[in-house]
Amino acid sequence: LMSILAIMTNLGIVCFTSEKLVQASRGWRVVWFIVIEHFAVGAKIVAAAIIPDCPDEVAIQLKRQELIIDKIINGKKDEMSEILEYVAEVEGTEQQEEKEPPIFPELTVYPTDREWIEKKRPKTIFHDGD
């Protein structure tokens, strides 16, 4: 709605104050305004129909995010859980419980690389200078 109002406002300014249409009568200015306005609104509608609001890559990432939230935070079972249940039922064995992934990974930010290395590097019997 706002874009259509913007088109109408801008075209009104151009059609009724432009130096190009000085010799045209008021009636012809209105006709030019209506013709150009319809063309511009039509072009806007066609462009809106052709160009998607959300790129495919973004839509895929949003679906992945939703899946991760459902699986990790909400504890929702996924297709793999259903497959394992079916296989266990068919084979007559008990299903192995899946290990729950950690809900929150460690997201510690260290001020320097040296501090990160000291915290994360496995301890060895060798010293840095050897």
Contact map, one row per residue, 1 for C-alpha under 8 A:
1111100000000000000000000000000000000000000000000000000000000000000000000000000000000000000000000000000000000000000000000000000000
1111110000000000000000000000000000000000000000000000000000000000000000000000000000000000000000000000000000000000000000000000000000
1111111000000000000000000000000000000000000000000000000000000000000000000000000000000000000000000000000000000000000000000000000000
1111111100000000000000000000000000000000100000000000000000000000000000000000000000000000000000000000000000000000000000000000000000
1111111110000000000000000000000000000000000000000000000000000000000000000000000000000000000000000000000000000000000000000000000000
0111111111000000000000000000000000000000000000000000000000000000000000000000000000000000000000000000000000000000000000000000000000
0011111111100000000000000000000000001001100000000000000000000000000000000000000000000000000000000000000000000000000000000000000000
0001111111110000000000000000000000001000000000000000000000000000000000000000000000000000000000000000000000000000000000000000000000
0000111111111000000000000000000000000000000000000000000000000000000000000000000000000000000000000000000000000000000000000000000000
0000011111111100000000000000000000000000000000000000000000000000000000000000000000000000000000000000000000000000000000000000000000
0000001111111110000000000000000010011000000000000000000000000000000000000000000000000000000000000000000000000000000000000000000000
0000000111111111000000000000000010000000000000000000000000000000000000000000000000000000000000000000000000000000000000000000000000
0000000011111111110000000000000000000000000000000000000000000000000000000000000000000000000000000000000000000000000000000000000000
0000000001111111110000000000000000000000000000000000000000000000000000000000000000000000000000000000000000000000000000000000000000
0000000000111111110010000000110110000000000000000000000000000000000000000000000000000000000000000000000000000000000000000000000000
0000000000011111110010000000100000000000000000000000000000000000000000000000000000000000000000000000000000000000000000000000000000
0000000000001111111011000000000000000000000000000000000000000000000000000000000000000000000000000000000000000000000000000000000000
0000000000001111111111000000000000000000000000000000000000000000000000000000000000000000000000000000000000000000000000000000000000
0000000000000000111111000000000000000000000000000000000000000000000000000000000000000000000000000000000000000000000000000000000000
0000000000000000011111100000000000000000000000000000000000000000000000000000000000000000000000000000000000000000000000000000000000
0000000000000011111111110000100000000000000000000000000000000000000000000000000000000000000000000000000000000000000000000000000000
0000000000000000111111111000000000000000000000000000000000000000000000000000000000000000000000000000000000000000000000000000000000
0000000000000000000111111000000000000000000000000000000000000000000000000000000000000000000000000000000000000000000000000000000000
0000000000000000000011111101100000000000000000000000000000000000000000000000000000000000000000000000000000000000000000000000000000
0000000000000000000001111111100000000000000000000000000000000000000000000000000000000000000000000000000000000000000000000000000000
0000000000000000000000011111110000000000000000000000000000000000000000000000000000000000000000000000000000000000000000000000000000
0000000000000000000000001111111000000000000000000000000000000000000000000000000000000000000000000000000000000000000000000000000000
0000000000000000000000011111111100000000000000000000000000000000000000000000000000000000000000000000000000000000000000000000000000
0000000000000011000010011111111110000000000000000000000000000000000000000000000000000000000000000000000000000000000000000000000000
0000000000000010000000000111111111000000000000000000000000000000000000000000000000000000000000000000000000000000000000000000000000
0000000000000000000000000011111111100000000000000000000000000000000000000000000000000000000000000000000000000000000000000000000000
0000000000000010000000000001111111110000000000000000000000000000000000000000000000000000000000000000000000000000000000000000000000
0000000000110010000000000000111111111000000000000000000000000000000000000000000000000000000000000000000000000000000000000000000000
0000000000000000000000000000011111111100000000000000000000000000000000000000000000000000000000000000000000000000000000000000000000
0000000000000000000000000000001111111110000000000000000000000000000000000000000000000000000000000000000000000000000000000000000000
0000000000100000000000000000000111111111000000000000000000000000000000000000000000000000000000000000000000000000000000000000000000
0000001100100000000000000000000011111111100000000000000000000000000000000000000000000000000000000000000000000000000000000000000000
0000000000000000000000000000000001111111110000000000000000000000000000000000000000000000000000000000000000000000000000000000000000
0000000000000000000000000000000000111111111000000000000000000000000000000000000000000000000000000000000000000000000000000000000000
0000001000000000000000000000000000011111111100000000000000000000000000000000000000000000000000000000000000000000000000000000000000
0001001000000000000000000000000000001111111110000000000000000000000000000000000000000000000000000000000000000000000000000000000000
0000000000000000000000000000000000000111111111000000000000000000000000000000000000000000000000000000000000000000000000000000000000
0000000000000000000000000000000000000011111111100000000000000000000000000000000000000000000000000000000000000000000000000000000000
0000000000000000000000000000000000000001111111110000000000000000000000000000000000000000000000000000000000000000000000000000000000
0000000000000000000000000000000000000000111111111000000000000000000000000000000000000000000000000000000000000000000000000000000000
0000000000000000000000000000000000000000011111111100000000000000000000000000000000000000000000000000000000000000000000000000000000
0000000000000000000000000000000000000000001111111110000000000000000000000000000000000000000000000000000000000000000000000000000000
0000000000000000000000000000000000000000000111111111000000000000000000000000000000000000000000000000000000000000000000000000000000
0000000000000000000000000000000000000000000011111111000000000000000000000000000000000000000000000000000000000000000000000000000000
0000000000000000000000000000000000000000000001111111000000000000000000000000000000000000000000000000000000000000000000000000000000
0000000000000000000000000000000000000000000000111111100000000000000000000000000000000000000000000000000000000000000000000000000000
0000000000000000000000000000000000000000000000011111111000000000000000000000000000000000000000000000000000000000000000000000000000
0000000000000000000000000000000000000000000000000011111000000000000000000000000000000000000000000000000000000000000000000000000000
0000000000000000000000000000000000000000000000000001111101100000000000000000000000000000000000000000000000000000000000000000000000
0000000000000000000000000000000000000000000000000001111111100000000000000000000000000000000000000000000000000000000000000000000000
0000000000000000000000000000000000000000000000000000011111110000000000000000000000000000000000000000000000000000000000000000000000
0000000000000000000000000000000000000000000000000000001111111000000000000000000000000000000000000000000000000000000000000000000000
0000000000000000000000000000000000000000000000000000011111111100000000000000000000000000000000000000000000000000000000000000000000
0000000000000000000000000000000000000000000000000000011111111110000000000000000000000000000000000000000000000000000000000000000000
0000000000000000000000000000000000000000000000000000000111111111000000000000000000000000000000000000000000000000000000000000000000
0000000000000000000000000000000000000000000000000000000011111111100000000000000000000000000000000000000000000000000000000000000000
0000000000000000000000000000000000000000000000000000000001111111110000000000000000000000000000000000000000000000000000000000000000
0000000000000000000000000000000000000000000000000000000000111111111000000000000000000000000000000000000000000000000000000000000000
0000000000000000000000000000000000000000000000000000000000011111111100000000000000000000000000000000000000000000000000000000000000
0000000000000000000000000000000000000000000000000000000000001111111110000000000000000000000000000000000000000000000000000000000000
0000000000000000000000000000000000000000000000000000000000000111111111000000000000000000000000000000000000000000000000000000000000
0000000000000000000000000000000000000000000000000000000000000011111111100000000000000000000000000000000000000000000000000000000000
0000000000000000000000000000000000000000000000000000000000000001111111111000000000000000000000000000000000000000000000000000000000
0000000000000000000000000000000000000000000000000000000000000000111111111100000000000000000000000000000000000000000000000000000000
0000000000000000000000000000000000000000000000000000000000000000011111111111000000000000000000000000000000000000000000000000000000
0000000000000000000000000000000000000000000000000000000000000000001111111111110000000000000000000000000000000000000000000000000000
0000000000000000000000000000000000000000000000000000000000000000000111111111000000000000000000000000111000000000000000000000000000
0000000000000000000000000000000000000000000000000000000000000000000111111110000000000000000000000000001000000000000000000000000000
0000000000000000000000000000000000000000000000000000000000000000000011111111000000000000000000000000000000000000000000000000000000
0000000000000000000000000000000000000000000000000000000000000000000001111111100000000000000000000000000000000000000000000000000000
0000000000000000000000000000000000000000000000000000000000000000000001110111110000000000000000000000000000000000000000000000000000
0000000000000000000000000000000000000000000000000000000000000000000000100011111111000000000000000000000000000000000000000000000000
0000000000000000000000000000000000000000000000000000000000000000000000100001111111000000000000000000000000000000000000000000000000
0000000000000000000000000000000000000000000000000000000000000000000000000000111111100000000000000000000000000000000000000000000000
0000000000000000000000000000000000000000000000000000000000000000000000000000111111110000000000000000000000000000000000000000000000
0000000000000000000000000000000000000000000000000000000000000000000000000000111111111000000000000000000000000000000000000000000000
0000000000000000000000000000000000000000000000000000000000000000000000000000111111111100000000000000000000000000000000000000000000
0000000000000000000000000000000000000000000000000000000000000000000000000000001111111110000000000000000000000000000000000000000000
0000000000000000000000000000000000000000000000000000000000000000000000000000000111111111000000100000000000000000000000000000000000
0000000000000000000000000000000000000000000000000000000000000000000000000000000011111111100000100000000000000000000000000000000000
0000000000000000000000000000000000000000000000000000000000000000000000000000000001111111110000000000000000000000000000000000000000
0000000000000000000000000000000000000000000000000000000000000000000000000000000000111111111000000000000000000000000000000000000000
0000000000000000000000000000000000000000000000000000000000000000000000000000000000011111111111100000000000000000000000000000000000
0000000000000000000000000000000000000000000000000000000000000000000000000000000000001111111111000000000000000000000000000000000000
0000000000000000000000000000000000000000000000000000000000000000000000000000000000000111111110000000000000000000000000000000000000
0000000000000000000000000000000000000000000000000000000000000000000000000000000000000011111110000000000000000000000000000000000000
0000000000000000000000000000000000000000000000000000000000000000000000000000000000000001111111000000000000000000000000000000000000
0000000000000000000000000000000000000000000000000000000000000000000000000000000000000001111111100000000000000000000000000000000000
0000000000000000000000000000000000000000000000000000000000000000000000000000000000000001100111110000000000000000000000000000000000
0000000000000000000000000000000000000000000000000000000000000000000000000000000000011001000011111000000000000000000000000000000000
0000000000000000000000000000000000000000000000000000000000000000000000000000000000000000000001111100000000000000000000000000000000
0000000000000000000000000000000000000000000000000000000000000000000000000000000000000000000000111110000000000000000000000000000000
0000000000000000000000000000000000000000000000000000000000000000000000000000000000000000000000011111000000000000000000000000000000
0000000000000000000000000000000000000000000000000000000000000000000000000000000000000000000000001111100000000000000000000000000000
0000000000000000000000000000000000000000000000000000000000000000000000000000000000000000000000000111110000000000000000000000000000
0000000000000000000000000000000000000000000000000000000000000000000000010000000000000000000000000011111000000000000000000000000000
0000000000000000000000000000000000000000000000000000000000000000000000010000000000000000000000000001111110000000000000000000000000
0000000000000000000000000000000000000000000000000000000000000000000000011000000000000000000000000000111110000000000000000000000000
0000000000000000000000000000000000000000000000000000000000000000000000000000000000000000000000000000011111000000000000000000000000
0000000000000000000000000000000000000000000000000000000000000000000000000000000000000000000000000000011111100000000000000000000000
0000000000000000000000000000000000000000000000000000000000000000000000000000000000000000000000000000000111110000000000000000000000
0000000000000000000000000000000000000000000000000000000000000000000000000000000000000000000000000000000011111000000000000000000000
0000000000000000000000000000000000000000000000000000000000000000000000000000000000000000000000000000000001111100000000000000000000
0000000000000000000000000000000000000000000000000000000000000000000000000000000000000000000000000000000000111110000000000000000000
0000000000000000000000000000000000000000000000000000000000000000000000000000000000000000000000000000000000011111101100000000000000
0000000000000000000000000000000000000000000000000000000000000000000000000000000000000000000000000000000000001111101000000000000000
0000000000000000000000000000000000000000000000000000000000000000000000000000000000000000000000000000000000000111111100000000000000
0000000000000000000000000000000000000000000000000000000000000000000000000000000000000000000000000000000000000111111110000000000000
0000000000000000000000000000000000000000000000000000000000000000000000000000000000000000000000000000000000000001111111000000000000
0000000000000000000000000000000000000000000000000000000000000000000000000000000000000000000000000000000000000111111111100000000000
0000000000000000000000000000000000000000000000000000000000000000000000000000000000000000000000000000000000000101111111110000000000
0000000000000000000000000000000000000000000000000000000000000000000000000000000000000000000000000000000000000000111111111000000000
0000000000000000000000000000000000000000000000000000000000000000000000000000000000000000000000000000000000000000011111111000000000
0000000000000000000000000000000000000000000000000000000000000000000000000000000000000000000000000000000000000000001111111000000000
0000000000000000000000000000000000000000000000000000000000000000000000000000000000000000000000000000000000000000000111111100000000
0000000000000000000000000000000000000000000000000000000000000000000000000000000000000000000000000000000000000000000011111110000000
0000000000000000000000000000000000000000000000000000000000000000000000000000000000000000000000000000000000000000000000011111000000
0000000000000000000000000000000000000000000000000000000000000000000000000000000000000000000000000000000000000000000000001111100000
0000000000000000000000000000000000000000000000000000000000000000000000000000000000000000000000000000000000000000000000000111111000
0000000000000000000000000000000000000000000000000000000000000000000000000000000000000000000000000000000000000000000000000011111000
0000000000000000000000000000000000000000000000000000000000000000000000000000000000000000000000000000000000000000000000000001111101
0000000000000000000000000000000000000000000000000000000000000000000000000000000000000000000000000000000000000000000000000001111111
0000000000000000000000000000000000000000000000000000000000000000000000000000000000000000000000000000000000000000000000000000011111
0000000000000000000000000000000000000000000000000000000000000000000000000000000000000000000000000000000000000000000000000000001111
0000000000000000000000000000000000000000000000000000000000000000000000000000000000000000000000000000000000000000000000000000011111
